Amino acid sequence: MSPRARLRQWWHSRLPQADSTTLTQRNVYILPTRPGLMLAITLLALLVASINYQLNLGFLLTFMLAGSAAVGMHVCHGTLRGLTLRLAPPEPCFAGQHAPLEVLLDNPGRRTRHAVGLAVEGSGHWSWVDVDARATATVGLAFQPQRRGLHRIPTLTAETRFPLGTFRVWTIWRPAAQILVYPAPEPQAPPLPPGEPRSDGAAAAQAVATTGEFDGVRTYRRGDPLKLVVWKKAALALSSESGELVSRDAQQAQRHELWLDFAKNGASDAEHRIARLAAWVLMADRAALEYGLRLPGREIAPASGEAHRRRCLEALALC
C-alpha cells in the first residue's frame, strides 16, 4: 500500500460513521483549484507590475479581482456549509449489478445551493444538483459490489466549485448503513428439480418439464384462476392452432413439495451451488410455485410470495 493510500485510510478511520451528517466548518474543507492558483499568480504579477510602473488603474484591477476571488471563496464555502446529508435505507441487489443509493440533501437556509456534486469516493462519476431554499433534493448514486453478503456503504464525497471555480470545497462522509448483496444467479441454469412426496406418505410421481414447470396439469375449466393457467404451454397451443389451454392441477401439486437442496443440486463447488439455488429461487417465484430451501445448518419451509423470495435470497447471501 502506497503512503498516500495509508494516509487516506488513516484519515477515513478517524471520521465518524453515520447515516446522516450536517456540514459545518469542522467537516468542510477548502483548497484553491488549478484555475485558482493561476489567478493568484496573475494577481501577483499584476501587483508587481502596478508597483513597478505606479499604475493606479493596475492597482484598481488587481484589488477588484482579489476582492472578487475572496467573495467567491466565501460563497463557495457557504454553498456546502449548513447542508444535511441523509442516506435512504439501501435496497438489496445482486452481486455484479449496480447497487443504487439515494442521498437526500436538506437545505434549511434561505438561499439556493447551486452545483452541489456527490459521488462514491474514487469512482469519478458525479451527480450534480441544485438544492432550493428550505427544500430537499434527491441524488442517486451507485456502486458495484462483486461478492455476496453484507457490505458497508463505501465512503461518499460531496463538493462544489460554485461560483467562480477558483476554490474546491468538499467533505468526506462515511455512512454506517450496510447493504445486502444477493448471490448472482447462475446464467442458463438447469430446470427446477422434481417435487418430493410430502412427509405424510402421499405417493404420486410427478415429473418436471424441461421448462421448469410442473407437469401436474389438466384441461382448462371455465372459471379457473388466471394464475393457474400454464401460459408457456398456452403459447404453444395457440401457435399450433389447437386452442387447448391447460391449468395446473392443484390437487396433484398438494401431494408434492418442491425443495431446493444445496446438497443435491449437482453443481461443482459451493459458490456454484449457491448461484444455482439463487437462479432456482427466481424461477420458482416467477412460476408462482411453493418451494422450500435446504442449506447447511438451515431449512426454510415451503412457501411462496415476495417475502419468501427475499428470505431465501437473504439466506443464500449469508450462507
Backbone hydrogen bonds in HBPLUS format (Angstrom, degrees):
<---DONOR---> <-ACCEPTOR-->    atom                        ^
c    i                          cat <-CA-CA->   ^        H-A-AA   ^      H-
h    n   atom  resd res      DA  || num        DHA   H-A  angle D-A-AA Bond
n    s   type  num  typ     dist DA aas  dist angle  dist       angle   num
A0006-ARG N   A0002-SER O   2.94 MM   4  6.28 155.9  1.99 154.3 161.8     1
A0007-LEU N   A0003-PRO O   2.89 MM   4  6.08 159.3  1.94 147.9 153.3     2
A0008-ARG N   A0004-ARG O   2.96 MM   4  6.21 157.1  2.02 146.1 152.3     3
A0009-GLN N   A0005-ALA O   2.89 MM   4  6.08 158.6  1.93 147.4 153.4     4
A0010-TRP N   A0006-ARG O   2.86 MM   4  6.09 159.1  1.91 151.3 156.9     5
A0011-TRP N   A0007-LEU O   2.92 MM   4  6.10 157.5  1.97 146.3 152.8     6
A0012-HIS N   A0008-ARG O   2.90 MM   4  6.09 164.8  1.92 152.2 155.9     7
A0013-SER N   A0009-GLN O   2.98 MM   4  6.13 150.3  2.07 143.5 151.6     8
A0014-ARG N   A0011-TRP O   3.12 MM   3  5.41 144.8  2.25 104.0 113.9     9
A0015-LEU N   A0012-HIS O   3.06 MM   3  5.26 155.3  2.12 106.7 114.5    10
A0018-ALA N   A0174-ARG O   3.08 MM 156  6.54 147.0  2.19 147.6 156.0    11
A0087-LEU N   A0019-ASP O   2.93 MM  68  5.42 159.4  1.98 165.4 167.7    12
A0021-THR N   A0085-LEU O   2.91 MM  64  5.35 155.0  1.97 149.6 157.9    13
A0085-LEU N   A0021-THR O   2.80 MM  64  5.35 161.9  1.84 164.9 163.6    14
A0023-LEU N   A0083-LEU O   2.86 MM  60  5.55 170.8  1.86 173.2 175.4    15
A0082-GLY N   A0023-LEU O   2.75 MM  59  5.26 163.9  1.78 140.3 146.1    16
A0027-ASN N   A0024-THR O   3.27 MM   3  5.72 145.9  2.40 109.1 116.7    17
A0029-TYR N   A0170-TRP O   2.84 MM 141  5.41 176.8  1.84 167.8 167.7    18
A0170-TRP N   A0029-TYR O   2.91 MM 141  5.41 153.3  1.98 143.9 152.8    19
A0031-LEU N   A0168-ARG O   3.06 MM 137  5.50 152.3  2.14 145.4 153.9    20
A0168-ARG N   A0031-LEU O   2.79 MM 137  5.50 175.5  1.79 171.0 170.9    21
A0033-THR N   A0166-THR O   2.98 MM 133  5.35 163.9  2.01 120.5 124.9    22
A0036-GLY N   A0033-THR O   3.03 MM   3  4.87 114.4  2.48  90.6 107.2    23
A0037-LEU N   A0033-THR O   2.87 MM   4  6.26 150.4  1.96 152.1 159.9    24
A0038-MET N   A0034-ARG O   2.93 MM   4  6.21 159.6  1.97 153.8 159.6    25
A0039-LEU N   A0035-PRO O   2.88 MM   4  6.09 148.0  1.98 142.5 151.5    26
A0040-ALA N   A0036-GLY O   2.94 MM   4  6.24 151.3  2.03 143.6 151.3    27
A0041-ILE N   A0037-LEU O   2.97 MM   4  6.29 157.2  2.03 150.2 155.6    28
A0042-THR N   A0038-MET O   2.93 MM   4  6.14 156.6  1.99 145.6 152.4    29
A0043-LEU N   A0039-LEU O   2.84 MM   4  6.09 157.6  1.89 150.9 156.9    30
A0044-LEU N   A0040-ALA O   2.99 MM   4  6.22 154.2  2.06 144.8 151.8    31
A0045-ALA N   A0041-ILE O   2.94 MM   4  6.23 157.0  2.00 147.8 154.0    32
A0046-LEU N   A0042-THR O   2.86 MM   4  6.14 158.5  1.91 150.5 156.7    33
A0047-LEU N   A0043-LEU O   2.84 MM   4  6.05 154.3  1.91 146.2 153.5    34
A0048-VAL N   A0044-LEU O   2.95 MM   4  6.20 164.1  1.97 151.9 155.5    35
A0049-ALA N   A0045-ALA O   2.95 MM   4  6.11 162.6  1.98 149.0 154.2    36
A0050-SER N   A0046-LEU O   2.86 MM   4  5.99 154.6  1.92 145.5 152.7    37
A0051-ILE N   A0047-LEU O   2.95 MM   4  6.18 155.9  2.01 149.3 155.4    38
A0052-ASN N   A0048-VAL O   2.91 MM   4  6.04 160.1  1.94 148.3 154.3    39
A0053-TYR N   A0049-ALA O   2.94 MM   4  6.01 159.7  1.98 148.8 153.4    40
A0054-GLN N   A0050-SER O   2.80 MM   4  5.32 110.2  2.29 132.2 144.9    41
A0055-LEU N   A0050-SER O   3.05 MM   5  4.75 148.5  2.15 124.9 134.4    42
A0059-PHE N   A0055-LEU O   3.03 MM   4  6.42 151.4  2.11 148.3 155.0    43
A0060-LEU N   A0056-ASN O   2.96 MM   4  6.29 159.0  2.01 147.7 153.8    44
A0061-LEU N   A0057-LEU O   2.91 MM   4  6.14 162.9  1.94 148.4 152.0    45
A0062-THR N   A0058-GLY O   2.90 MM   4  6.04 162.5  1.93 147.9 153.4    46
A0063-PHE N   A0059-PHE O   2.94 MM   4  6.11 173.0  1.94 157.3 158.4    47
A0064-MET N   A0060-LEU O   2.96 MM   4  6.03 147.4  2.07 144.3 153.8    48
A0065-LEU N   A0061-LEU O   2.99 MM   4  6.15 165.2  2.02 150.8 154.3    49
A0066-ALA N   A0062-THR O   2.93 MM   4  6.14 157.9  1.97 147.4 154.5    50
A0067-GLY N   A0063-PHE O   2.85 MM   4  5.87 153.0  1.93 136.3 143.9    51
A0068-SER N   A0064-MET O   2.93 MM   4  6.16 153.9  2.00 145.0 152.2    52
A0069-ALA N   A0065-LEU O   2.96 MM   4  6.20 155.4  2.02 147.1 153.5    53
A0070-ALA N   A0066-ALA O   2.96 MM   4  6.21 151.7  2.05 144.8 152.5    54
A0071-VAL N   A0067-GLY O   2.94 MM   4  6.20 159.7  1.99 149.8 154.9    55
A0072-GLY N   A0068-SER O   2.84 MM   4  6.03 156.5  1.90 145.8 153.2    56
A0073-MET N   A0069-ALA O   2.90 MM   4  6.13 146.7  2.02 141.9 150.5    57
A0074-HIS N   A0070-ALA O   3.13 MM   4  6.44 156.6  2.19 145.8 151.0    58
A0075-VAL N   A0071-VAL O   2.92 MM   4  6.21 164.6  1.94 156.2 160.2    59
A0076-CYS N   A0072-GLY O   2.84 MM   4  5.89 158.1  1.88 146.4 153.1    60
A0077-HIS N   A0073-MET O   3.04 MM   4  6.21 164.6  2.06 148.7 152.2    61
A0078-GLY N   A0074-HIS O   3.00 MM   4  6.16 156.4  2.06 145.2 152.3    62
A0079-THR N   A0075-VAL O   3.00 MM   4  6.16 122.8  2.34 140.6 154.2    63
A0079-THR N   A0076-CYS O   3.23 MM   3  5.26 143.8  2.37  96.5 106.7    64
A0081-ARG N   A0077-HIS O   3.14 MM   4  6.27 168.5  2.16 153.1 155.8    65
A0083-LEU N   A0080-LEU O   3.09 MM   3  5.80 169.5  2.10 143.3 145.5    66
A0084-THR N   A0106-ASP O   3.12 MM  22  5.08 156.5  2.18 141.2 147.6    67
A0106-ASP N   A0084-THR O   2.90 MM  22  5.08 168.7  1.92 152.0 154.8    68
A0086-ARG N   A0104-LEU O   2.89 MM  18  5.04 154.0  1.96 147.0 154.1    69
A0104-LEU N   A0086-ARG O   2.73 MM  18  5.04 167.8  1.75 156.8 159.8    70
A0088-ALA N   A0102-GLU O   2.92 MM  14  5.50 174.2  1.93 169.9 171.2    71
A0093-CYS N   A0180-LEU O   3.23 MM  87  6.80 149.1  2.33 152.8 161.8    72
A0182-TYR N   A0093-CYS O   2.60 MM  89  5.90 157.9  1.65 162.2 162.4    73
A0097-GLN N   A0094-PHE O   3.07 MM   3  5.67 160.9  2.11 136.7 139.8    74
A0095-ALA N   A0182-TYR O   2.81 MM  87  5.93 147.1  1.92 160.1 163.7    75
A0096-GLY N   A0145-PRO O   2.87 MM  49  5.94 174.3  1.87 162.8 162.3    76
A0099-ALA N   A0143-PHE O   2.64 MM  44  5.38 169.2  1.65 173.1 169.6    77
A0143-PHE N   A0099-ALA O   3.23 MM  44  5.38 147.2  2.34 132.5 140.6    78
A0101-LEU N   A0141-LEU O   2.76 MM  40  4.94 162.8  1.79 139.7 137.7    79
A0141-LEU N   A0101-LEU O   2.89 MM  40  4.94 165.8  1.91 139.9 144.5    80
A0103-VAL N   A0139-VAL O   2.91 MM  36  5.22 174.0  1.92 158.8 160.4    81
A0139-VAL N   A0103-VAL O   2.86 MM  36  5.22 162.7  1.89 155.1 160.9    82
A0105-LEU N   A0137-ALA O   2.78 MM  32  5.17 168.4  1.79 159.2 162.8    83
A0137-ALA N   A0105-LEU O   2.96 MM  32  5.17 155.5  2.03 141.6 147.4    84
A0107-ASN N   A0135-ALA O   2.94 MM  28  5.54 165.5  1.96 168.5 173.3    85
A0134-ARG N   A0109-GLY O   3.10 MM  25  5.73 127.9  2.39 150.5 165.1    86
A0113-ARG N   A0131-VAL O   2.82 MM  18  5.03 164.1  1.85 152.6 152.4    87
A0131-VAL N   A0113-ARG O   2.83 MM  18  5.03 159.4  1.87 150.3 153.5    88
A0116-VAL N   A0129-VAL O   2.97 MM  13  5.41 167.6  1.98 157.4 156.2    89
A0129-VAL N   A0116-VAL O   2.92 MM  13  5.41 146.3  2.04 140.3 150.8    90
A0117-GLY N   A0159-GLU O   2.86 MM  42  5.31 177.9  1.86 169.2 168.6    91
A0159-GLU N   A0117-GLY O   2.89 MM  42  5.31 152.8  1.97 144.1 152.1    92
A0118-LEU N   A0127-SER O   2.93 MM   9  5.39 151.6  2.01 143.6 151.7    93
A0127-SER N   A0118-LEU O   2.93 MM   9  5.39 155.5  1.99 152.2 160.3    94
A0119-ALA N   A0157-THR O   3.01 MM  38  5.59 145.8  2.13 157.2 165.1    95
A0157-THR N   A0119-ALA O   2.96 MM  38  5.59 160.1  2.00 165.8 170.3    96
A0123-SER N   A0120-VAL O   2.93 MM   3  5.56 165.0  1.95 145.2 146.5    97
A0121-GLU N   A0155-THR O   2.94 MM  34  5.79 160.7  1.98 146.5 152.0    98
A0149-GLY N   A0181-VAL O   2.93 MM  32  5.15 155.6  1.99 146.7 142.4    99
A0181-VAL N   A0149-GLY O   2.82 MM  32  5.15 160.9  1.86 144.8 151.4   100
A0151-HIS N   A0179-ILE O   2.92 MM  28  5.30 163.5  1.94 149.4 154.9   101
A0179-ILE N   A0151-HIS O   2.72 MM  28  5.30 161.1  1.76 157.2 162.2   102
A0153-ILE N   A0177-ALA O   3.23 MM  24  6.11 161.1  2.27 154.7 149.6   103
A0156-LEU N   A0173-TRP O   2.82 MM  17  5.13 163.8  1.85 166.2 164.0   104
A0173-TRP N   A0156-LEU O   2.81 MM  17  5.13 168.9  1.82 159.7 157.2   105
A0158-ALA N   A0171-THR O   3.21 MM  13  5.46 154.6  2.27 139.6 146.9   106
A0171-THR N   A0158-ALA O   2.90 MM  13  5.46 141.3  2.05 154.1 161.4   107
A0160-THR N   A0169-VAL O   2.92 MM   9  5.50 143.2  2.06 151.9 161.9   108
A0169-VAL N   A0160-THR O   3.07 MM   9  5.50 176.3  2.08 167.6 168.7   109
A0165-GLY N   A0161-ARG O   2.84 MM   4  4.67 130.6  2.09 168.3 170.1   110
A0186-GLU N   A0275-ALA O   3.01 MM  89  4.90 150.3  2.10 117.9 113.0   111
A0196-GLU N   A0257-GLU O   2.61 MM  61  5.14 159.7  1.65 160.8 154.9   112
A0257-GLU N   A0196-GLU O   2.72 MM  61  5.14 159.2  1.77 148.6 155.5   113
A0198-ARG N   A0255-ARG O   3.34 MM  57  5.99 156.4  2.40 137.2 134.8   114
A0201-GLY N   A0198-ARG O   3.19 MM   3  6.06 160.6  2.23 125.2 126.7   115
A0215-ASP N   A0207-ALA O   3.32 MM   8  5.85 164.6  2.34 154.8 150.2   116
A0209-ALA N   A0213-GLU O   3.07 MM   4  5.60 161.1  2.11 170.0 164.7   117
A0212-GLY N   A0209-ALA O   3.00 MM   3  5.48 165.4  2.02 115.7 120.3   118
A0217-VAL N   A0215-ASP O   2.85 MM   2  5.60 119.0  2.23 116.0  98.5   119
A0249-ASP N   A0216-GLY O   2.67 MM  33  5.29 177.3  1.67 138.6 137.6   120
A0218-ARG N   A0247-SER O   2.85 MM  29  5.51 151.2  1.93 156.9 166.2   121
A0247-SER N   A0218-ARG O   2.85 MM  29  5.51 157.7  1.90 155.4 163.0   122
A0220-TYR N   A0245-LEU O   2.92 MM  25  5.27 160.3  1.96 137.8 131.5   123
A0224-ASP N   A0221-ARG O   2.99 MM   3  5.71 154.5  2.05 149.1 146.7   124
A0228-LEU N   A0225-PRO O   3.04 MM   3  5.61 156.6  2.09 114.6 121.5   125
A0229-VAL N   A0226-LEU O   3.12 MM   3  5.36 153.1  2.20 105.7 113.8   126
A0248-ARG N   A0228-LEU O   2.80 MM  20  5.29 153.1  1.87 142.0 149.7   127
A0230-VAL N   A0246-VAL O   3.10 MM  16  6.01 167.4  2.12 144.3 147.7   128
A0234-ALA N   A0230-VAL O   2.91 MM   4  6.15 143.7  2.05 143.4 155.1   129
A0235-ALA N   A0231-TRP O   2.89 MM   4  6.08 148.7  1.99 144.1 150.1   130
A0236-LEU N   A0232-LYS O   3.30 MM   4  6.65 152.2  2.38 137.8 144.4   131
A0237-ALA N   A0233-LYS O   2.92 MM   4  6.19 152.9  1.99 145.1 152.8   132
A0238-LEU N   A0234-ALA O   2.90 MM   4  6.14 157.9  1.94 150.6 156.0   133
A0239-SER N   A0235-ALA O   2.94 MM   4  6.10 151.4  2.02 143.1 151.3   134
A0240-SER N   A0236-LEU O   3.03 MM   4  6.22 142.4  2.18 141.3 150.6   135
A0242-SER N   A0237-ALA O   3.04 MM   5  5.36 143.8  2.18 157.2 157.2   136
A0241-GLU N   A0238-LEU O   3.15 MM   3  4.82 153.5  2.22  94.1 102.0   137
A0253-ALA N   A0249-ASP O   2.97 MM   4  6.25 161.1  2.01 154.2 160.4   138
A0254-GLN N   A0250-ALA O   2.98 MM   4  6.14 138.5  2.16 142.7 152.4   139
A0255-ARG N   A0252-GLN O   3.07 MM   3  5.54 155.5  2.14 110.4 117.9   140
A0256-HIS N   A0253-ALA O   3.15 MM   3  5.47 165.8  2.17 112.4 116.3   141
A0292-GLY N   A0258-LEU O   2.78 MM  34  6.25 152.1  1.86 155.3 165.0   142
A0260-LEU N   A0292-GLY O   2.83 MM  32  6.02 163.7  1.85 143.0 148.1   143
A0294-ARG N   A0260-LEU O   2.91 MM  34  6.14 167.0  1.92 151.5 151.2   144
A0264-LYS N   A0261-ASP O   3.32 MM   3  5.37 148.9  2.42  99.5 108.2   145
A0262-PHE N   A0294-ARG O   2.91 MM  32  5.93 155.3  1.98 149.9 157.6   146
A0273-ARG N   A0269-ASP O   2.93 MM   4  6.16 151.6  2.01 150.2 158.8   147
A0274-ILE N   A0270-ALA O   2.97 MM   4  6.28 155.4  2.03 150.3 156.8   148
A0275-ALA N   A0271-GLU O   2.95 MM   4  6.19 156.3  2.00 146.4 152.8   149
A0276-ARG N   A0272-HIS O   2.96 MM   4  6.20 153.0  2.04 145.2 152.4   150
A0277-LEU N   A0273-ARG O   2.91 MM   4  6.15 159.1  1.95 149.5 155.3   151
A0278-ALA N   A0274-ILE O   2.94 MM   4  6.17 153.4  2.02 146.1 153.3   152
A0279-ALA N   A0275-ALA O   3.09 MM   4  6.37 154.0  2.16 143.2 149.6   153
A0280-TRP N   A0276-ARG O   2.92 MM   4  6.21 156.7  1.98 150.5 157.2   154
A0281-VAL N   A0277-LEU O   2.86 MM   4  6.10 154.4  1.92 150.2 156.9   155
A0282-LEU N   A0278-ALA O   3.19 MM   4  6.45 158.5  2.24 146.3 150.9   156
A0283-MET N   A0279-ALA O   2.95 MM   4  6.22 153.6  2.02 146.7 154.7   157
A0284-ALA N   A0280-TRP O   2.85 MM   4  6.02 169.6  1.86 157.0 158.9   158
A0285-ASP N   A0281-VAL O   2.97 MM   4  6.07 151.7  2.05 142.2 150.5   159
A0286-ARG N   A0282-LEU O   2.96 MM   4  6.12 158.6  2.01 145.8 151.1   160
A0287-ALA N   A0283-MET O   3.11 MM   4  6.34 145.6  2.23 143.2 152.4   161
A0289-LEU N   A0284-ALA O   3.05 MM   5  5.35 176.3  2.05 159.0 158.3   162
A0288-ALA N   A0285-ASP O   3.05 MM   3  5.00 159.7  2.09 103.8 109.6   163
A0291-TYR N   A0303-ALA O   2.99 MM  12  5.59 156.7  2.05 148.3 145.6   164
A0303-ALA N   A0291-TYR O   3.10 MM  12  5.59 146.7  2.21 129.0 127.4   165
A0293-LEU N   A0300-ILE O   3.02 MM   7  5.07 156.4  2.08 138.7 146.3   166
A0300-ILE N   A0293-LEU O   2.82 MM   7  5.07 169.6  1.83 156.9 160.5   167
A0295-LEU N   A0298-ARG O   2.83 MM   3  5.10 167.6  1.84 162.5 163.3   168
A0298-ARG N   A0295-LEU O   2.99 MM   3  5.10 172.6  1.99 127.3 126.7   169
A0309-ARG N   A0305-GLY O   3.01 MM   4  6.28 156.1  2.07 148.8 156.0   170
A0310-ARG N   A0306-GLU O   2.98 MM   4  6.24 163.8  2.00 154.6 158.1   171
A0311-ARG N   A0307-ALA O   2.98 MM   4  6.17 154.4  2.04 142.7 150.2   172
A0312-CYS N   A0308-HIS O   2.97 MM   4  6.21 158.5  2.01 151.6 156.3   173
A0313-LEU N   A0309-ARG O   2.96 MM   4  6.18 167.4  1.98 154.7 158.3   174
A0314-GLU N   A0310-ARG O   2.86 MM   4  5.96 153.0  1.93 146.7 154.5   175
A0315-ALA N   A0311-ARG O   3.02 MM   4  6.23 153.5  2.09 141.5 148.5   176
A0316-LEU N   A0312-CYS O   2.98 MM   4  6.30 152.7  2.05 147.6 155.2   177
A0317-ALA N   A0313-LEU O   2.88 MM   4  6.10 149.8  1.97 143.7 152.3   178
A0318-LEU N   A0314-GLU O   3.07 MM   4  6.27 148.1  2.18 147.2 154.3   179
A0319-CYS N   A0316-LEU O   3.41 MM   3  5.04 160.0  2.46  94.5 100.1   180
